[in-house]
């Protein structure tokens, strides 16, 4: 899969997240305690941009209705059958890249 550069690592300190738009798709890239994770960036509940929510530890909280997803697995906190697609992340030369279809 092709790689897309999304953000500099130093622009995403621990405890923060950002939105990346690649090929018309939205992704959320999170730095949870120094570990970088990328997932589909739209909440499956009502379509909110997850990057506009909050990151609490490893939980991404949707800004509209407070749905929570584990950024390590993509799973919803109460119903693991609901999950965000995980996107492979690569780090190179201080940049964060995601693998996109």
TABEL-V428982 format. One record per pair of residues at least 24 apart in sequence whose ideal C-beta (glycine too) atoms are under 10 Angstrom apart, sorted by the first residue. I is the first residue (numbers start at 1). J is the second residue. Records with the same first field share a line. If there is no record, write none. Layout:
BEGIN
I: J ; J
END
This chain:
BEGIN
1: 87 ; 88 ; 98 ; 99 ; 100 ; 101
2: 97 ; 98 ; 99 ; 100 ; 101
3: 88 ; 89 ; 90 ; 92 ; 95 ; 97 ; 98 ; 99 ; 100
4: 87 ; 90 ; 96 ; 97 ; 98 ; 99 ; 100
5: 90 ; 92 ; 93 ; 95 ; 96 ; 97 ; 98
6: 36 ; 38 ; 87 ; 89 ; 95 ; 96 ; 97 ; 98 ; 100
7: 31 ; 36 ; 95 ; 96 ; 97 ; 98
8: 93 ; 94 ; 95 ; 96
9: 36 ; 91 ; 92 ; 93 ; 94 ; 95 ; 96
10: 94 ; 95
11: 94 ; 95 ; 96
12: 36 ; 96
14: 55
15: 54 ; 55 ; 56 ; 57
16: 51 ; 54 ; 55
17: 41 ; 50 ; 51 ; 52 ; 53 ; 54 ; 55 ; 60 ; 71
18: 51 ; 96
19: 49 ; 50 ; 51 ; 52
20: 51 ; 87 ; 96 ; 97 ; 98 ; 100
21: 51
22: 87 ; 98 ; 100 ; 101
23: 100 ; 101
25: 85 ; 87 ; 100 ; 101
26: 50 ; 51
27: 51 ; 84 ; 85 ; 87 ; 89 ; 98 ; 100
28: 52 ; 53 ; 55 ; 60 ; 69 ; 71 ; 84 ; 87
29: 71 ; 87 ; 89 ; 96 ; 98
30: 55 ; 58 ; 59 ; 60 ; 69 ; 71 ; 72 ; 89
31: 55 ; 71 ; 96
32: 56 ; 57 ; 58 ; 59 ; 60 ; 70 ; 71 ; 72
33: 57 ; 58
35: 71 ; 72 ; 89
36: 71 ; 89 ; 90 ; 91 ; 96 ; 97 ; 98
37: 70 ; 71 ; 72 ; 73 ; 74 ; 84 ; 86 ; 87 ; 89
38: 71 ; 84 ; 85 ; 86 ; 87 ; 88 ; 89 ; 90 ; 96 ; 97 ; 98 ; 99 ; 100
39: 69 ; 70 ; 71 ; 72 ; 73 ; 74 ; 83 ; 84 ; 85 ; 86 ; 87 ; 89 ; 98
40: 69 ; 74 ; 83 ; 84 ; 85 ; 86 ; 87
41: 84 ; 85 ; 87
42: 84
43: 67 ; 69 ; 76 ; 82 ; 84
44: 69 ; 76 ; 82 ; 83 ; 84 ; 85
45: 76 ; 82
50: 84
60: 84
END
